[in-house]
Amino acid sequence: MKEIKVLAPNGLLGYGFPKESFEEGMKRKPDVIAVDGGSTDPGPYYLGAGKSFTSRAGVKRDLEIILKARDEAKIPFIIGSSGGSGGSPHLQWLKEIVEEIVSEKGYKFKMALIEAEIDKNVLLEKFEEGKIKTFESKQPLTKEAIEKSEHIVAQMGVEPIIKALDMGAEVILAGRAYDPSSMAALPIKEGFDPGLTFHMCKILECGAIAAVPGSARDCLLGTLYKDHFVVEPMNPIRKCTEISVAAHTLYEKGNPLRLPGPGGELILDNVKFEQLDERRVKVSGSKFIPKEPYTVKLEGSAPVGFRTISIAGVRCPKMIKQIDDILENVNKITKENFDMPESDYNIIYHIYGKNGVMGDLEPQKEITSHELGIVIEVVGKTQDIADTICSSVRSTLLHYGYPERIATAGNLALLYSPSDIKMGPVYEFSVYHLLELEDPTEVFPVTIYQF
């Protein structure tokens, strides 16, 4: 193949996209439709709880349009990180939606499911063999962390997806995957340069974010050649520019010139961006350097308690000036009121108008706001403990008598009734490490279904 075209409908399955943009993309006769289905961006809850952070209705809407187009064009359709977090329950959730559409429309195709959730016993064996290494946190993994995790997934590269393509799969639902893997698999299978392929697909996996104006809810087409690639938005209101495409290299990157992934690293030191016309950009010079041993990232999520919150506003300037001292005293009163270990709960304040976004990293230390928004968050060992402590903190803060206080009717404007909101289970990332593999497909079994 002298060229290969990859159509990305949007930056995340379920986000939606204009039908007109997608239809324009299909007119360009793409060789594959591919989309990223998930991320760790929403935090550990969705992996731990086995739930999707995109809505079923939104995902089904996108799938109905894409599967119809795929059926007409007879090209592969590949989804990475299915169901959001890419664990077994997420993969089954997406499979059920596809099956529902197939039963309604009568489509005929071969579908592959690629599991990314790893059995704990298998992972414990790898742990004992010394095959799991520290990653960004530099925190060594423990046996206890593996055992307490609800779900642990590995972030697959292109190899398991290529295996599914070799097995004749026309629709592929992959579990947790390196973001570009779903888009890069077919080009790499067809012999295109891995450096150019991965770089192009790192751009495509975000939809039209690399365009102006940028949007994850729109289509982007990538065309890969022997020594370069070209990206172009399918919506006429958008255009790709040298700056917009180059700037995307900074998107969510610790180092924009070194992008590690399964089995190697993308090197962008000598990349060149060229404006071909008003809407298209040519990119060249991307390199991929394989690394041994082959590693994939592990992500695990474990429960740590239950959360209750209360949302309130403060408008008194005297209270605003003393807010840190007031909250410290409220915590002391709460501790004195309950005969329970402090380890059973944690009180957290998010103070918007002070440092609610940046926290301790906020450079502006002086409060200049005329009002504050306070989110009282309590994480407890049980939901009852979280409810009890949040109720106490909220009521104490509501009636707390601070120096120079004038009004006595109450210090807080509470946004909701009931004022305390049960949020349910809380999770944390318990595993965030690298797993060494002898075979890039060994922990990613493929199952074929015929519709």
C-alpha positions as MATLAB code, in Angstrom:
seq = 'MKEIKVLAPNGLLGYGFPKESFEEGMKRKPDVIAVDGGSTDPGPYYLGAGKSFTSRAGVKRDLEIILKARDEAKIPFIIGSSGGSGGSPHLQWLKEIVEEIVSEKGYKFKMALIEAEIDKNVLLEKFEEGKIKTFESKQPLTKEAIEKSEHIVAQMGVEPIIKALDMGAEVILAGRAYDPSSMAALPIKEGFDPGLTFHMCKILECGAIAAVPGSARDCLLGTLYKDHFVVEPMNPIRKCTEISVAAHTLYEKGNPLRLPGPGGELILDNVKFEQLDERRVKVSGSKFIPKEPYTVKLEGSAPVGFRTISIAGVRCPKMIKQIDDILENVNKITKENFDMPESDYNIIYHIYGKNGVMGDLEPQKEITSHELGIVIEVVGKTQDIADTICSSVRSTLLHYGYPERIATAGNLALLYSPSDIKMGPVYEFSVYHLLELEDPTEVFPVTIYQF';
ca = [
       0.000    0.000    0.000;
       1.351    3.431   -0.977;
      -0.952    5.165    1.464;
      -3.425    4.269    4.180;
      -6.267    6.392    5.525;
      -7.469    6.292    9.129;
     -10.729    7.999   10.107;
     -11.215    9.007   13.735;
     -14.900    9.883   14.359;
     -14.135   11.737   17.594;
     -11.843   11.797   20.603;
     -13.871    9.317   22.644;
     -16.641    6.913   21.714;
     -19.875    8.318   23.119;
     -18.867   11.981   22.876;
     -20.849   12.380   19.658;
     -19.869   13.904   16.314;
     -21.629   15.757   13.467;
     -23.063   13.279   10.969;
     -22.021   15.568    8.134;
     -18.363   15.435    9.217;
     -18.411   11.662    9.440;
     -20.095   11.335    6.050;
     -17.403   13.565    4.553;
     -14.793   11.321    6.103;
     -16.383    8.234    4.577;
     -16.363    9.909    1.153;
     -12.547    9.908    1.404;
     -12.679    6.070    1.402;
     -10.776    5.371    4.637;
      -9.102    1.984    5.090;
     -10.148    1.756    8.744;
     -12.403    3.530   11.235;
     -10.880    3.596   14.699;
     -11.694    5.333   17.952;
     -10.425    5.505   21.501;
     -13.085    4.334   23.945;
     -11.613    5.346   27.281;
      -9.026    6.912   29.530;
      -7.768    7.112   33.104;
      -8.546   10.851   33.061;
     -11.849   10.454   35.006;
      -9.949    8.816   37.856;
      -9.968    5.392   39.516;
     -13.690    5.103   40.299;
     -14.809    3.809   36.899;
     -12.152    1.105   36.748;
     -12.807   -0.004   40.321;
     -16.596    0.091   40.011;
     -16.620   -1.571   36.596;
     -18.694    1.235   35.090;
     -18.428    3.429   32.000;
     -18.024    7.178   32.333;
     -19.764    7.714   28.998;
     -23.511    7.193   28.718;
     -25.016    4.124   27.099;
     -27.259    6.276   24.913;
     -24.311    8.346   23.700;
     -22.199    5.285   22.916;
     -25.051    3.536   21.112;
     -25.749    6.613   19.006;
     -22.116    6.779   17.830;
     -21.976    3.036   17.208;
     -25.174    2.994   15.152;
     -23.731    5.545   12.720;
     -20.285    3.954   12.544;
     -21.479    0.338   12.167;
     -23.810    1.311    9.341;
     -20.964    3.039    7.498;
     -18.612    0.121    8.175;
     -21.145   -2.331    6.797;
     -21.459   -0.333    3.588;
     -17.698    0.223    3.148;
     -16.638   -3.268    4.330;
     -13.638   -1.935    6.253;
     -12.433   -2.706    9.793;
     -13.751   -0.800   12.794;
     -11.574   -0.863   15.920;
     -12.261    0.417   19.439;
      -9.554    0.703   22.104;
     -10.141    0.896   25.884;
     -13.694   -0.314   25.420;
     -16.278    0.878   27.924;
     -13.993    3.574   29.313;
     -11.525    1.720   31.540;
     -11.124   -1.382   29.408;
     -11.700   -4.017   32.112;
     -13.807   -7.144   31.663;
     -17.111   -5.531   32.786;
     -16.477   -2.549   30.513;
     -15.752   -4.807   27.558;
     -18.924   -6.846   28.156;
     -20.958   -3.644   28.518;
     -19.840   -2.475   25.076;
     -20.315   -5.931   23.570;
     -23.954   -5.927   24.710;
     -24.562   -2.583   22.974;
     -23.041   -3.888   19.740;
     -25.142   -7.052   19.975;
     -28.257   -4.958   20.472;
     -27.521   -2.930   17.339;
     -26.761   -6.085   15.350;
     -30.069   -7.638   16.408;
     -31.903   -4.484   15.344;
     -30.116   -3.963   12.017;
     -29.159   -7.491   11.000;
     -25.484   -6.777   10.267;
     -23.173   -9.681    9.460;
     -19.514   -9.541   10.493;
     -16.799  -11.263   12.493;
     -16.061   -9.536   15.802;
     -13.099   -9.916   18.136;
     -13.020   -9.187   21.861;
      -9.564   -8.624   23.323;
      -9.390   -8.868   27.101;
      -7.044   -6.545   28.987;
      -8.002   -7.396   32.566;
      -5.403   -9.635   34.184;
      -6.218  -12.411   36.627;
      -4.711  -11.586   40.018;
      -3.106  -15.019   40.306;
      -1.291  -14.468   37.008;
      -0.169  -11.043   38.165;
       1.011  -12.388   41.521;
       3.163  -14.897   39.635;
       4.660  -12.068   37.577;
       5.217  -10.150   40.797;
       7.099  -13.065   42.377;
       9.180  -13.404   39.197;
      10.237   -9.751   39.435;
       8.483   -8.843   36.175;
       6.720   -5.753   37.570;
       8.657   -2.479   37.816;
       8.001    0.963   39.250;
       6.700    3.681   36.982;
       6.014    7.393   37.391;
       5.181    7.196   41.115;
       8.430    5.335   41.892;
       6.436    3.386   44.494;
       7.201   -0.353   44.519;
       4.218   -2.633   44.035;
       3.121   -4.811   46.939;
       1.319   -8.126   47.044;
      -1.358   -6.477   49.208;
      -2.027   -3.821   46.549;
      -2.655   -6.514   43.952;
      -4.941   -8.503   46.230;
      -7.102   -5.562   47.323;
      -7.643   -4.243   43.776;
     -11.106   -4.702   42.257;
      -9.861   -4.662   38.664;
      -6.365   -4.577   37.149;
      -5.857   -3.955   33.438;
      -2.818   -3.814   31.186;
      -2.512   -1.219   28.454;
      -2.065   -3.220   25.243;
      -0.027   -2.189   22.247;
      -0.885   -2.853   18.607;
       0.153   -6.529   18.621;
      -3.053   -8.060   20.085;
      -5.143   -5.975   17.681;
      -3.009   -7.079   14.735;
      -3.529  -10.666   15.902;
      -7.298  -10.116   15.816;
      -7.055   -8.630   12.309;
      -5.040  -11.659   11.202;
      -7.870  -13.839   12.544;
     -10.247  -12.081   10.163;
     -11.957   -9.740   12.622;
     -13.892   -6.913   10.984;
     -15.015   -5.253   14.230;
     -12.650   -5.271   17.197;
     -13.537   -4.379   20.765;
     -10.256   -4.108   22.643;
      -9.913   -3.754   26.380;
      -7.582   -1.180   27.903;
      -5.186   -0.033   25.200;
      -2.447    2.492   24.584;
      -4.438    5.393   23.155;
      -3.121    5.214   19.537;
      -3.175    1.402   19.346;
      -6.645    1.064   17.829;
      -5.691    3.423   15.006;
      -2.093    2.321   14.524;
      -2.695   -1.440   14.326;
      -3.731   -1.710   10.662;
      -1.033    0.652    9.298;
       1.713   -1.174   11.228;
       0.300   -4.528   10.085;
       0.569   -3.228    6.498;
       4.229   -2.285    6.984;
       4.072    1.474    7.512;
       6.737    3.187    9.596;
       5.934    2.809   13.343;
       7.246    6.280   14.218;
       5.069    8.074   11.686;
       2.152    5.764   12.450;
       2.204    6.252   16.212;
       2.649   10.021   15.890;
      -0.250   10.337   13.461;
      -2.453    8.193   15.665;
      -1.481   10.117   18.819;
      -3.031   13.089   17.038;
      -6.055   11.220   15.668;
      -7.024    9.619   18.976;
      -8.114   13.026   20.271;
     -10.484   13.628   17.369;
     -10.337   17.163   16.020;
      -8.616   18.693   19.072;
      -5.558   19.357   16.888;
      -7.672   21.574   14.596;
      -8.754   25.215   14.914;
     -11.198   25.538   16.563;
     -10.382   22.299   18.327;
     -12.981   19.767   19.407;
     -12.969   16.185   20.667;
     -16.521   15.884   19.316;
     -15.575   15.944   15.652;
     -13.788   13.895   12.975;
     -10.162   13.925   11.859;
      -8.673   12.050    8.898;
      -5.066   10.914    8.808;
      -3.371    9.776    5.599;
      -0.110    7.915    6.055;
       2.580    7.701    3.377;
       6.043    6.144    3.261;
       7.896    9.138    4.739;
       5.203   11.460    6.129;
       1.555   11.784    7.073;
      -1.174   14.386    6.548;
      -3.968   15.324    8.945;
      -7.181   17.092    7.957;
     -10.449   17.860    9.801;
     -13.642   16.740    8.088;
     -15.739   19.658    9.306;
     -15.436   22.738    7.037;
     -15.552   25.066   10.048;
     -12.194   23.648   11.243;
      -8.691   23.653    9.858;
      -5.360   22.151   10.841;
      -2.435   24.561   11.046;
       1.256   24.026   11.701;
       0.787   25.587   15.131;
      -2.365   23.676   16.072;
      -0.878   20.304   15.112;
       2.525   21.048   16.651;
       0.855   22.330   19.831;
      -0.981   19.045   20.187;
       2.405   17.475   20.914;
       2.248   19.329   24.241;
      -1.165   17.872   25.077;
      -0.999   15.812   28.286;
       2.723   15.165   27.846;
       5.416   15.197   30.510;
       8.034   15.523   27.753;
       6.722   16.478   24.290;
       9.771   14.973   22.551;
       9.765   11.587   24.301;
       6.496    9.655   24.308;
       6.840    6.189   25.878;
       4.414    3.423   25.018;
       4.196   -0.365   24.877;
       7.466   -1.754   23.574;
       9.289    1.479   22.926;
       9.391    5.247   22.719;
       8.263    7.801   20.150;
      11.055   10.331   19.443;
      10.004   13.717   18.060;
      13.243   15.741   18.124;
      13.424   16.135   14.330;
       9.752   16.431   13.455;
       8.810   18.920   10.756;
       5.326   20.449   10.343;
       4.388   21.885    6.924;
       1.214   23.694    5.892;
       0.004   22.066    2.646;
      -3.028   24.299    2.209;
      -5.484   26.171    4.405;
      -6.786   23.012    6.136;
      -4.103   20.293    5.877;
      -0.757   19.791    7.611;
       2.058   17.448    6.571;
       4.224   15.900    9.303;
       7.548   14.096    8.885;
      10.590   13.066   10.904;
       8.885   11.019   13.660;
      10.872    8.019   14.938;
       9.992    5.020   17.080;
      12.752    3.312   19.046;
      11.915   -0.206   20.294;
      12.993   -1.030   23.831;
      13.745   -4.284   25.618;
      12.224   -5.753   27.607;
       8.771   -5.129   26.162;
       6.640   -3.470   28.855;
       2.990   -2.469   29.222;
       1.450   -0.218   31.842;
      -0.690   -1.756   34.572;
      -3.639    0.113   36.089;
      -5.426   -1.162   39.160;
      -8.128    0.363   41.342;
      -9.021   -0.507   44.936;
     -11.799    0.674   47.304;
     -10.749    2.973   50.153;
     -14.073    3.945   51.742;
     -17.257    5.895   51.115;
     -17.818    9.558   50.342;
     -20.385   12.166   51.415;
     -20.259   15.817   50.358;
     -22.031   19.085   51.120;
     -21.819   22.170   48.906;
     -22.047   25.602   50.506;
     -21.348   29.280   49.865;
     -19.825   31.908   52.179;
     -20.393   35.654   51.643;
     -19.303   37.306   54.931;
     -15.962   39.148   54.446;
     -15.004   38.602   58.105;
     -15.511   34.861   57.786;
     -13.621   34.762   54.495;
     -10.557   36.364   56.105;
     -10.550   33.762   58.877;
     -11.566   30.733   56.855;
      -8.427   28.647   57.511;
      -8.629   29.098   61.295;
     -12.370   28.455   61.267;
     -12.051   25.186   59.372;
      -9.237   24.031   61.651;
     -11.434   24.666   64.701;
     -14.393   22.890   63.105;
     -12.177   19.835   62.649;
     -11.147   19.956   66.321;
     -14.784   20.166   67.444;
     -15.711   17.246   65.205;
     -12.897   15.139   66.625;
     -14.015   15.900   70.183;
     -17.666   15.071   69.414;
     -17.073   11.496   68.271;
     -15.397    8.649   70.066;
     -13.945    6.967   66.996;
     -10.444    6.569   65.562;
      -9.390    9.409   63.282;
      -8.321    6.750   60.792;
     -12.022    5.947   60.271;
     -12.611    9.204   58.360;
     -10.912   12.013   56.481;
     -12.281   15.576   56.196;
     -11.319   17.469   53.048;
     -12.285   21.039   52.118;
     -12.317   22.330   48.546;
     -12.454   26.118   48.781;
     -13.320   27.748   45.467;
     -12.331   31.404   45.405;
      -9.245   30.588   47.452;
      -7.449   27.539   46.026;
     -10.186   25.144   44.986;
      -8.564   24.375   41.639;
      -4.840   24.424   42.394;
      -4.811   23.453   46.079;
      -1.377   23.833   47.657;
       0.066   24.726   44.244;
      -1.974   27.954   44.072;
       0.583   30.811   43.733;
      -1.852   33.547   44.831;
      -1.997   33.223   48.593;
      -4.226   36.223   49.383;
      -7.971   35.740   49.095;
      -9.428   38.468   46.884;
     -12.861   36.909   46.317;
     -16.017   38.478   47.754;
     -17.469   34.996   48.208;
     -16.210   31.438   48.639;
     -17.645   28.138   47.521;
     -16.883   25.349   49.974;
     -17.260   21.678   49.168;
     -17.132   19.671   52.383;
     -15.930   16.177   51.535;
     -15.754   13.316   54.010;
     -14.369    9.897   53.145;
     -15.310    7.356   55.797;
     -14.642    3.712   56.502;
     -18.370    3.122   55.984;
     -21.108    5.182   54.347;
     -22.690    5.739   57.769;
     -19.433    7.183   59.124;
     -19.075    9.456   56.099;
     -22.688   10.617   56.484;
     -22.289   11.236   60.221;
     -19.049   13.194   60.020;
     -20.186   15.279   57.042;
     -23.415   16.159   58.854;
     -21.462   17.221   61.933;
     -18.953   19.306   59.973;
     -21.688   21.005   57.966;
     -23.825   21.871   61.004;
     -20.818   23.023   63.054;
     -19.598   25.270   60.260;
     -23.120   26.565   59.679;
     -23.434   27.875   63.242;
     -19.798   28.440   64.170;
     -19.245   31.639   66.179;
     -16.121   33.262   64.783;
     -14.651   36.593   66.022;
     -16.541   39.720   64.873;
     -19.439   37.643   63.628;
     -22.614   39.740   63.371;
     -25.357   37.584   61.851;
     -26.394   34.506   63.821;
     -28.912   32.917   61.463;
     -26.223   30.832   59.747;
     -22.862   31.162   58.002;
     -23.527   29.018   54.946;
     -25.737   29.251   51.880;
     -26.418   25.579   51.202;
     -26.942   24.745   47.564;
     -29.149   21.662   47.935;
     -31.790   20.149   50.175;
     -30.946   17.591   51.380;
     -27.713   19.387   52.077;
     -25.585   16.237   52.365;
     -25.067   14.102   49.275;
     -24.051   10.442   49.460;
     -21.481    9.723   46.759;
     -20.973    6.038   47.512;
     -17.742    4.031   47.219;
     -14.393    5.766   46.779;
     -11.487    4.195   44.883;
      -7.805    4.911   44.460;
      -5.216    3.779   41.938;
      -3.606    0.857   43.725;
      -1.507   -0.416   40.819;
       0.268    1.919   38.401;
       3.343    0.009   37.286;
       5.079   -1.568   34.296;
       4.758   -5.242   33.431;
       7.480   -7.002   31.437;
       6.224   -9.359   28.714;
       8.058  -11.926   26.632;
       5.204  -11.910   24.123;
       3.233   -8.646   23.554;
       0.012  -10.687   23.202;
       0.444  -13.083   26.142;
      -1.936  -11.390   28.601;
      -4.453  -10.234   25.973;
      -6.593  -13.213   24.884;
      -8.675  -12.822   21.726;
     -12.181  -14.276   21.374;
     -13.964  -14.354   18.018;
     -17.743  -13.976   17.566;
     -19.584  -14.453   14.290;
     -22.723  -12.405   13.657;
];
